[in-house]
Amino acid sequence: SDFSIDTSLDLNQLVKNSPATFFLKVSGNDMVEDCIRAGDLLIVDRSLDPIHDCLVVAVMDGELRVRRLHQIEGTFKLKQPEMDSYYSG
């Protein structure tokens, strides 16, 4: 074959701000459109500023949820998965 498997993984190369970084294990399939599925492990950096069309972790109804963030007329909105509508919160 034309590939090799590197079994070493250094998470320090991925984490830029360790005090603001945490891991989040995905429990649902709401974000399959963005290739995020149940069981996936996400690395979340709370120190990053939100920007239009990025994925964010938001607290909704007391639970952490992954959603796409859109900026509309200067206001940030969370896009509902697989829909063209937004949460109004």
All heavy atoms as an XYZ file, in Angstrom:
699
protein
N       0.830     -1.186      0.000
C       0.000      0.000      0.000
C       0.872      1.246      0.000
O       2.043      1.205      0.319
C      -0.944     -0.027      1.184
O      -0.243      0.216      2.372
N       0.263      2.387     -0.301
C       0.990      3.651     -0.413
C       0.822      4.549      0.805
O       1.011      5.753      0.707
C       0.515      4.415     -1.640
C       0.909      3.714     -2.925
O       1.885      2.944     -2.900
O       0.237      3.949     -3.938
N       0.465      4.001      1.943
C       0.296      4.837      3.121
C       0.837      4.113      4.344
O       1.048      2.919      4.328
C      -1.176      5.219      3.326
C      -2.058      4.053      3.655
C      -2.284      3.697      4.973
C      -2.669      3.306      2.658
C      -3.099      2.615      5.288
C      -3.487      2.229      2.961
C      -3.697      1.885      4.279
N       1.059      4.901      5.383
C       1.489      4.325      6.655
C       0.644      4.934      7.760
O       0.072      6.010      7.602
C       2.966      4.593      6.908
O       3.187      5.985      7.036
N       0.571      4.244      8.860
C      -0.226      4.711      9.988
C       0.724      5.195     11.074
O       1.607      4.463     11.504
C      -1.129      3.586     10.523
C      -2.132      3.169      9.445
C      -1.846      4.041     11.789
C      -2.978      1.984      9.819
N       0.531      6.439     11.487
C       1.319      7.008     12.570
C       0.493      6.866     13.842
O      -0.568      7.478     13.973
C       1.615      8.483     12.288
C       2.502      9.122     13.342
O       2.885      8.436     14.309
O       2.808     10.314     13.191
N       0.939      6.049     14.754
C       0.173      5.786     15.968
C       0.439      6.791     17.069
O      -0.200      6.746     18.110
C       0.460      4.369     16.500
O       1.859      4.248     16.749
C       0.002      3.316     15.507
N       1.382      7.728     16.869
C       1.635      8.748     17.885
C       0.692      9.935     17.656
O       0.421     10.326     16.525
C       3.084      9.210     17.827
O       3.347      9.849     16.607
N       0.204     10.473     18.739
C      -0.691     11.626     18.655
C      -0.345     12.560     19.796
O      -0.377     12.157     20.966
C      -2.155     11.190     18.766
C      -3.208     12.281     18.782
C      -3.192     13.055     17.468
C      -4.584     11.693     19.017
N       0.008     13.783     19.479
C       0.348     14.772     20.486
C      -0.726     15.853     20.466
O      -0.729     16.718     19.585
C       1.729     15.358     20.202
C       2.174     16.347     21.270
O       1.431     16.561     22.256
O       3.280     16.899     21.108
N      -1.641     15.801     21.427
C      -2.727     16.779     21.467
C      -2.217     18.176     21.765
O      -2.888     19.160     21.462
C      -3.772     16.364     22.503
C      -4.530     15.091     22.168
C      -5.502     14.743     23.282
C      -5.275     15.226     20.853
N      -1.033     18.299     22.328
C      -0.459     19.622     22.588
C      -0.245     20.399     21.289
O      -0.231     21.625     21.298
C       0.864     19.504     23.353
C       0.641     19.001     24.755
O      -0.239     19.481     25.464
N       1.418     18.012     25.156
N      -0.096     19.703     20.177
C       0.048     20.383     18.883
C      -1.273     21.001     18.440
O      -1.295     21.958     17.678
C       0.533     19.404     17.822
C       1.940     18.926     18.044
C       2.371     17.922     16.985
O       1.594     17.512     16.133
N       3.628     17.525     17.042
N      -2.397     20.474     18.914
C      -3.710     20.978     18.528
C      -4.236     22.047     19.479
O      -5.023     22.899     19.091
C      -4.716     19.826     18.475
C      -4.402     18.695     17.502
C      -5.408     17.571     17.669
C      -4.393     19.199     16.078
N      -3.819     21.977     20.744
C      -4.335     22.871     21.774
C      -3.452     24.104     21.866
O      -2.267     24.004     22.168
C      -4.414     22.144     23.138
C      -4.838     23.109     24.236
C      -5.365     20.964     23.054
N      -4.032     25.264     21.606
C      -3.290     26.523     21.646
C      -3.427     27.223     23.003
O      -2.542     27.937     23.420
C      -3.777     27.473     20.548
C      -3.722     26.887     19.159
C      -2.302     26.586     18.733
C      -2.292     26.098     17.304
N      -1.344     25.065     17.038
N      -4.552     27.060     23.675
C      -4.816     27.737     24.952
C      -5.411     26.718     25.911
O      -6.624     26.608     26.055
C      -5.769     28.907     24.717
C      -5.974     29.751     25.956
O      -5.606     29.371     27.058
N      -6.574     30.902     25.769
N      -4.560     25.958     26.581
C      -5.043     24.834     27.390
C      -5.997     25.221     28.516
O      -6.940     24.473     28.774
C      -3.873     23.997     27.919
O      -2.999     24.777     28.674
N      -5.850     26.378     29.210
C      -6.834     26.696     30.256
C      -8.251     26.904     29.713
O      -9.229     26.735     30.435
C      -6.307     27.991     30.880
C      -4.868     28.042     30.540
C      -4.745     27.351     29.206
N      -8.378     27.265     28.443
C      -9.694     27.533     27.846
C     -10.174     26.392     26.960
O     -11.187     26.518     26.287
C      -9.628     28.819     27.031
N      -9.460     25.274     26.965
C      -9.771     24.181     26.045
C     -10.326     22.981     26.799
O      -9.855     22.637     27.874
C      -8.507     23.765     25.271
O      -8.015     24.908     24.566
C      -8.808     22.661     24.277
N     -11.365     22.370     26.215
C     -11.924     21.152     26.791
C     -12.338     20.211     25.667
O     -12.416     20.596     24.503
C     -13.093     21.453     27.740
C     -14.292     22.093     27.098
C     -15.363     21.323     26.671
C     -14.362     23.467     26.926
C     -16.482     21.903     26.096
C     -15.473     24.064     26.351
C     -16.538     23.272     25.932
N     -12.570     18.977     26.029
C     -13.029     17.968     25.079
C     -14.519     17.769     25.272
O     -15.018     17.797     26.392
C     -12.293     16.640     25.288
C     -10.830     16.728     25.013
C      -9.923     16.955     26.030
C     -10.350     16.604     23.716
C      -8.572     17.049     25.781
C      -8.991     16.694     23.456
C      -8.100     16.921     24.491
N     -15.228     17.560     24.183
C     -16.671     17.353     24.214
C     -16.998     16.120     23.386
O     -16.668     16.068     22.195
C     -17.390     18.583     23.644
C     -18.906     18.529     23.563
C     -19.513     18.511     24.960
C     -19.430     19.731     22.792
N     -17.614     15.135     24.014
C     -18.023     13.935     23.282
C     -19.453     14.136     22.782
O     -20.352     14.454     23.552
C     -17.947     12.692     24.167
C     -18.204     11.418     23.407
C     -17.910     10.193     24.244
C     -18.074      8.949     23.398
N     -17.734      7.751     24.165
N     -19.650     13.952     21.499
C     -20.939     14.184     20.851
C     -21.874     13.015     21.160
O     -21.491     11.855     21.059
C     -20.756     14.343     19.323
C     -22.085     14.534     18.631
C     -19.815     15.492     19.026
N     -23.125     13.348     21.531
C     -24.066     12.288     21.877
C     -25.232     12.167     20.906
O     -26.010     11.236     20.994
C     -24.612     12.505     23.299
O     -25.324     13.720     23.367
N     -25.388     13.091     19.995
C     -26.496     13.018     19.047
C     -26.006     13.161     17.620
O     -24.822     13.364     17.364
N     -26.932     13.061     16.685
C     -26.587     13.153     15.268
C     -27.179     14.391     14.601
O     -27.394     14.397     13.397
C     -27.034     11.888     14.539
C     -26.129     10.721     14.829
O     -24.910     10.830     14.737
N     -26.714      9.596     15.213
N     -27.404     15.454     15.376
C     -27.968     16.681     14.814
C     -27.068     17.323     13.770
O     -27.545     18.005     12.879
C     -28.216     17.713     15.920
C     -29.340     17.329     16.855
O     -30.092     16.386     16.538
O     -29.467     17.983     17.906
N     -25.752     17.121     13.893
C     -24.816     17.853     13.045
C     -24.151     16.974     11.982
O     -23.051     17.270     11.526
C     -23.747     18.517     13.919
C     -24.302     19.538     14.906
S     -25.195     20.911     14.121
C     -23.877     21.740     13.270
N     -24.831     15.915     11.555
C     -24.245     15.029     10.538
C     -23.984     15.775      9.234
O     -23.076     15.418      8.488
C     -25.103     13.767     10.277
C     -25.126     12.874     11.488
C     -26.492     14.125      9.830
N     -24.735     16.815      8.968
C     -24.523     17.637      7.773
C     -23.115     18.252      7.787
O     -22.536     18.523      6.743
C     -25.579     18.744      7.723
C     -25.561     19.583      6.485
C     -26.701     20.586      6.478
O     -27.850     20.189      6.254
O     -26.416     21.770      6.708
N     -22.574     18.455      8.982
C     -21.224     18.996      9.143
C     -20.223     17.900      9.495
O     -19.149     18.184     10.025
C     -21.219     20.067     10.230
C     -21.891     21.340      9.765
O     -21.318     22.005      8.886
O     -22.989     21.666     10.264
N     -20.584     16.646      9.227
C     -19.714     15.481      9.465
C     -19.381     15.290     10.940
O     -18.303     14.798     11.278
C     -18.440     15.570      8.630
S     -18.767     15.592      6.858
N     -20.290     15.677     11.819
C     -20.135     15.453     13.259
C     -21.208     14.460     13.665
O     -22.396     14.719     13.473
C     -20.270     16.766     14.050
C     -19.168     17.737     13.624
C     -20.213     16.498     15.547
C     -19.302     19.118     14.227
N     -20.765     13.325     14.227
C     -21.686     12.241     14.554
C     -21.551     11.825     16.017
O     -20.544     12.111     16.661
C     -21.398     11.048     13.658
C     -21.706     11.311     12.197
C     -21.291     10.162     11.294
N     -21.726     10.374      9.923
C     -21.147     11.188      9.060
N     -20.102     11.887      9.417
N     -21.610     11.311      7.830
N     -22.551     11.117     16.516
C     -22.524     10.599     17.889
C     -21.250      9.800     18.105
O     -20.846      9.014     17.256
C     -23.753      9.729     18.150
N     -20.599     10.054     19.235
C     -19.364      9.366     19.564
C     -18.109     10.130     19.184
O     -17.021      9.816     19.663
N     -18.234     11.145     18.323
C     -17.073     11.949     17.949
C     -16.582     12.734     19.159
O     -17.360     13.123     20.035
C     -17.416     12.939     16.830
C     -17.596     12.277     15.477
O     -17.320     11.066     15.365
O     -18.016     12.977     14.539
N     -15.290     12.997     19.199
C     -14.676     13.781     20.265
C     -14.210     15.100     19.671
O     -13.406     15.125     18.733
C     -13.496     13.023     20.872
C     -12.856     13.633     22.104
C     -13.858     13.686     23.261
C     -11.637     12.822     22.514
N     -14.747     16.200     20.188
C     -14.410     17.533     19.692
C     -13.455     18.217     20.655
O     -13.562     18.055     21.869
C     -15.671     18.390     19.559
C     -16.820     17.822     18.725
C     -17.985     18.797     18.736
C     -16.374     17.522     17.321
N     -12.533     18.993     20.120
C     -11.662     19.840     20.919
C     -12.233     21.254     20.826
O     -12.350     21.806     19.730
C     -10.215     19.810     20.410
C      -9.660     18.384     20.456
C      -9.350     20.761     21.225
C      -8.298     18.231     19.814
N     -12.603     21.839     21.963
C     -13.280     23.134     22.001
C     -12.387     24.144     22.708
O     -11.940     23.900     23.832
C     -14.631     23.021     22.747
C     -15.343     24.359     22.772
C     -15.505     21.949     22.106
N     -12.142     25.279     22.058
C     -11.345     26.361     22.644
C     -12.270     27.544     22.907
O     -12.696     28.230     21.977
C     -10.210     26.744     21.699
C      -9.278     27.797     22.278
O      -9.651     28.471     23.261
O      -8.167     27.952     21.736
N     -12.581     27.793     24.174
C     -13.504     28.876     24.548
C     -12.909     30.262     24.352
O     -13.633     31.250     24.395
C     -13.909     28.744     26.020
C     -14.721     27.512     26.306
C     -15.073     27.449     27.750
N     -13.842     27.480     28.545
C     -13.779     27.272     29.839
N     -14.863     27.014     30.513
N     -12.626     27.302     30.477
N     -11.602     30.360     24.125
C     -10.969     31.674     23.997
C     -11.092     32.265     22.592
O     -10.804     33.437     22.394
C      -9.491     31.599     24.390
O      -8.742     30.868     23.432
N     -11.525     31.481     21.629
C     -11.641     31.978     20.252
C     -12.876     32.858     20.097
O     -13.936     32.572     20.661
C     -11.721     30.806     19.272
C     -10.506     29.883     19.231
C     -10.774     28.702     18.318
C      -9.277     30.655     18.785
N     -12.744     33.911     19.321
C     -13.884     34.786     19.042
C     -14.791     34.137     18.011
O     -14.310     33.538     17.045
C     -13.407     36.140     18.512
C     -12.705     36.971     19.571
O     -13.063     36.846     20.760
O     -11.790     37.732     19.220
N     -16.106     34.260     18.192
C     -17.025     33.690     17.201
C     -16.966     34.484     15.899
O     -16.828     35.710     15.915
C     -18.397     33.833     17.864
C     -18.228     34.942     18.842
C     -16.795     34.923     19.284
N     -17.046     33.765     14.786
C     -17.090     34.413     13.479
C     -18.209     33.779     12.659
O     -18.620     32.646     12.916
C     -15.741     34.314     12.730
C     -15.305     32.859     12.569
C     -14.664     35.108     13.436
C     -14.075     32.670     11.711
N     -18.657     34.515     11.671
C     -19.749     34.058     10.809
C     -19.434     32.694     10.196
O     -18.333     32.450      9.723
C     -20.007     35.085      9.701
C     -21.016     34.638      8.683
N     -22.354     34.576      8.968
C     -20.866     34.196      7.418
C     -22.996     34.125      7.893
N     -22.107     33.891      6.948
N     -20.389     31.810     10.234
C     -20.368     30.490      9.605
C     -19.422     29.490     10.280
O     -19.088     28.477      9.696
C     -20.044     30.607      8.109
C     -20.571     29.405      7.333
O     -21.657     28.896      7.677
O     -19.887     28.959      6.396
N     -19.001     29.767     11.517
C     -18.164     28.789     12.220
C     -19.053     27.906     13.100
O     -20.217     28.212     13.352
C     -17.093     29.482     13.053
S     -17.699     30.359     14.502
N     -18.493     26.794     13.539
C     -19.188     25.922     14.479
C     -18.868     26.373     15.892
O     -17.719     26.712     16.197
C     -18.755     24.470     14.287
C     -19.193     23.829     12.980
C     -18.584     22.439     12.852
C     -20.702     23.754     12.883
N     -19.885     26.409     16.739
C     -19.717     26.814     18.132
C     -20.394     25.804     19.040
O     -21.245     25.026     18.604
C     -20.309     28.218     18.396
C     -19.615     29.281     17.560
C     -21.805     28.251     18.164
N     -20.009     25.830     20.299
C     -20.712     25.077     21.335
C     -21.517     26.096     22.124
O     -20.965     27.067     22.652
C     -19.734     24.315     22.252
C     -20.483     23.616     23.362
C     -18.918     23.319     21.442
N     -22.825     25.896     22.189
C     -23.712     26.832     22.870
C     -24.506     26.092     23.941
O     -24.780     24.895     23.809
C     -24.679     27.457     21.856
N     -24.855     26.811     25.001
C     -25.722     26.253     26.033
C     -27.162     26.551     25.631
O     -27.541     27.710     25.484
C     -25.414     26.846     27.423
C     -26.370     26.293     28.463
C     -23.973     26.575     27.812
N     -27.940     25.492     25.418
C     -29.339     25.632     25.027
C     -30.168     24.741     25.939
O     -29.922     23.538     26.011
C     -29.524     25.230     23.562
C     -28.722     26.082     22.598
S     -28.750     25.480     20.905
C     -30.492     25.561     20.550
N     -31.119     25.335     26.626
C     -31.972     24.589     27.555
C     -31.129     23.806     28.564
O     -31.440     22.671     28.902
C     -32.924     23.648     26.805
C     -33.853     24.391     25.855
O     -34.283     25.506     26.213
O     -34.135     23.858     24.771
N     -30.031     24.407     29.020
C     -29.175     23.793     30.019
C     -28.251     22.704     29.505
O     -27.562     22.060     30.281
N     -28.215     22.490     28.189
C     -27.360     21.463     27.593
C     -26.396     22.094     26.595
O     -26.716     23.099     25.967
C     -28.208     20.415     26.858
C     -29.116     19.614     27.751
C     -29.885     18.547     26.979
O     -29.552     18.297     25.802
O     -30.823     17.982     27.544
N     -25.214     21.480     26.449
C     -24.265     21.933     25.443
C     -24.680     21.388     24.084
O     -24.982     20.200     23.950
C     -22.853     21.445     25.778
C     -22.234     22.014     27.051
C     -20.878     21.373     27.295
C     -22.112     23.520     26.980
N     -24.711     22.258     23.091
C     -25.078     21.866     21.725
C     -24.082     22.446     20.731
O     -23.609     23.563     20.910
C     -26.464     22.398     21.347
C     -27.568     22.102     22.323
C     -28.245     20.812     21.976
N     -29.237     20.505     22.974
C     -30.520     20.340     22.733
N     -30.956     20.442     21.501
N     -31.346     20.050     23.699
N     -23.789     21.709     19.701
C     -22.934     22.192     18.614
C     -23.848     22.749     17.535
O     -24.768     22.067     17.080
C     -22.047     21.065     18.051
C     -21.203     21.583     16.896
C     -21.167     20.484     19.147
N     -23.585     23.978     17.136
C     -24.399     24.625     16.111
C     -23.514     25.493     15.233
O     -22.442     25.918     15.615
C     -25.497     25.508     16.736
C     -26.534     24.739     17.535
C     -27.362     23.848     16.626
N     -28.393     23.139     17.332
C     -28.325     21.859     17.709
N     -27.234     21.159     17.450
N     -29.307     21.277     18.335
N     -24.014     25.822     14.050
C     -23.323     26.747     13.143
C     -23.820     28.157     13.464
O     -25.012     28.389     13.647
C     -23.610     26.390     11.687
C     -22.770     27.219     10.734
C     -22.650     26.599      9.376
N     -21.927     25.349      9.356
C     -20.604     25.217      9.391
N     -19.845     26.294      9.493
N     -20.032     24.036      9.329
N     -22.878     29.096     13.527
C     -23.181     30.474     13.888
C     -23.234     31.324     12.630
O     -22.330     31.258     11.797
C     -22.089     30.989     14.833
C     -22.281     32.348     15.450
C     -23.393     32.286     16.495
C     -20.989     32.816     16.092
N     -24.283     32.095     12.493
C     -24.403     33.020     11.354
C     -24.585     34.429     11.889
O     -25.281     34.631     12.880
C     -25.602     32.653     10.478
C     -25.343     31.466      9.613
N     -26.042     31.236      8.461
C     -24.457     30.453      9.704
C     -25.608     30.112      7.888
N     -24.654     29.633      8.636
N     -23.966     35.378     11.218
C     -24.140     36.778     11.577
C     -25.087     37.396     10.567
O     -24.806     37.435      9.366
C     -22.808     37.513     11.587
C     -22.912     38.902     12.152
C     -21.545     39.532     12.364
O     -20.539     39.032     11.887
N     -21.515     40.636     13.068
N     -26.230     37.876     11.061
C     -27.265     38.453     10.206
C     -27.557     39.859     10.709
O     -27.983     40.037     11.859
C     -28.552     37.592     10.233
C     -28.225     36.169      9.770
C     -29.640     38.220      9.386
C     -29.341     35.180      9.998
N     -27.308     40.843      9.853
C     -27.537     42.252     10.195
C     -26.900     42.609     11.529
O     -27.517     43.239     12.384
C     -29.030     42.561     10.182
C     -29.669     42.370      8.818
C     -31.171     42.608      8.828
O     -31.719     42.984      9.880
O     -31.781     42.421      7.770
N     -25.668     42.169     11.754
C     -24.921     42.515     12.953
C     -25.245     41.689     14.189
O     -24.662     41.899     15.244
N     -26.172     40.747     14.069
C     -26.558     39.913     15.203
C     -26.214     38.465     14.914
O     -26.444     37.978     13.807
C     -28.084     40.027     15.457
O     -28.410     41.386     15.688
C     -28.506     39.204     16.652
N     -25.662     37.781     15.906
C     -25.352     36.360     15.749
C     -26.594     35.517     15.987
O     -27.347     35.752     16.923
C     -24.253     35.928     16.718
C     -22.881     36.393     16.318
C     -22.186     37.302     17.089
C     -22.279     35.910     15.164
C     -20.918     37.722     16.725
C     -21.019     36.322     14.790
C     -20.335     37.232     15.572
N     -26.793     34.532     15.134
C     -27.904     33.585     15.249
C     -27.337     32.167     15.127
O     -26.380     31.935     14.395
C     -28.930     33.791     14.133
C     -29.539     35.166     14.078
C     -30.650     35.302     15.064
C     -31.344     36.655     14.866
N     -32.443     36.829     15.774
N     -27.957     31.220     15.824
C     -27.575     29.816     15.717
C     -28.473     29.147     14.691
O     -29.697     29.198     14.802
C     -27.716     29.115     17.070
C     -26.821     29.648     18.178
C     -27.174     28.986     19.506
C     -25.362     29.412     17.841
N     -27.875     28.532     13.691
C     -28.641     27.864     12.642
C     -29.121     26.515     13.141
O     -28.367     25.751     13.732
C     -27.773     27.676     11.400
C     -28.524     27.131     10.209
C     -27.619     27.103      8.987
C     -28.345     26.601      7.776
N     -28.683     25.201      7.834
N     -30.388     26.231     12.913
C     -30.928     24.931     13.257
C     -30.349     23.889     12.308
O     -30.238     24.140     11.112
C     -32.454     24.934     13.171
C     -33.110     25.822     14.210
C     -34.610     25.681     14.186
O     -35.126     24.593     14.033
N     -35.310     26.776     14.338
N     -29.982     22.724     12.817
C     -29.397     21.693     11.958
C     -30.317     21.316     10.800
O     -31.523     21.173     10.978
C     -29.211     20.506     12.895
C     -29.244     21.074     14.259
C     -30.112     22.295     14.187
N     -29.714     21.199      9.611
C     -30.392     20.744      8.398
C     -31.611     21.581      8.035
O     -32.545     21.100      7.411
C     -30.781     19.269      8.529
C     -29.587     18.365      8.760
C     -29.978     16.902      8.886
O     -31.091     16.541      8.477
O     -29.154     16.139      9.388
N     -31.627     22.841      8.459
C     -32.749     23.724      8.149
C     -32.214     25.100      7.762
O     -31.062     25.419      8.029
C     -33.691     23.861      9.343
C     -34.281     22.540      9.815
S     -35.304     22.743     11.253
C     -36.853     23.115     10.471
N     -33.062     25.915      7.168
C     -32.666     27.272      6.813
C     -33.190     28.289      7.814
O     -33.224     29.474      7.538
C     -33.180     27.623      5.411
C     -32.410     26.894      4.326
O     -31.208     26.586      4.567
O     -32.986     26.605      3.280
N     -33.644     27.840      8.990
C     -34.153     28.757      9.995
C     -33.157     28.859     11.150
O     -32.220     28.090     11.258
C     -35.531     28.315     10.494
O     -35.443     27.011     11.021
N     -33.401     29.831     12.033
C     -32.478     30.125     13.113
C     -33.183     30.104     14.447
O     -34.387     30.346     14.531
C     -31.845     31.516     12.895
C     -31.070     31.579     11.616
C     -31.676     31.972     10.425
C     -29.740     31.187     11.573
C     -30.974     31.998      9.238
C     -29.030     31.217     10.380
C     -29.661     31.624      9.224
O     -28.957     31.632      8.055
N     -32.443     29.833     15.501
C     -32.982     29.914     16.843
C     -33.105     31.371     17.220
O     -32.245     32.175     16.896
C     -32.056     29.222     17.849
C     -31.967     27.723     17.674
C     -30.864     27.143     17.056
C     -33.001     26.906     18.104
C     -30.779     25.778     16.887
C     -32.925     25.530     17.936
C     -31.816     24.973     17.326
O     -31.728     23.633     17.152
N     -34.140     31.718     17.908
C     -34.337     33.099     18.335
C     -34.077     33.188     19.830
O     -34.956     33.229     20.602
C     -35.773     33.553     18.035
O     -36.686     32.729     18.734
N     -32.877     33.187     20.230
C     -32.630     33.205     21.670
C     -31.521     34.072     22.054
O     -30.621     34.422     21.476
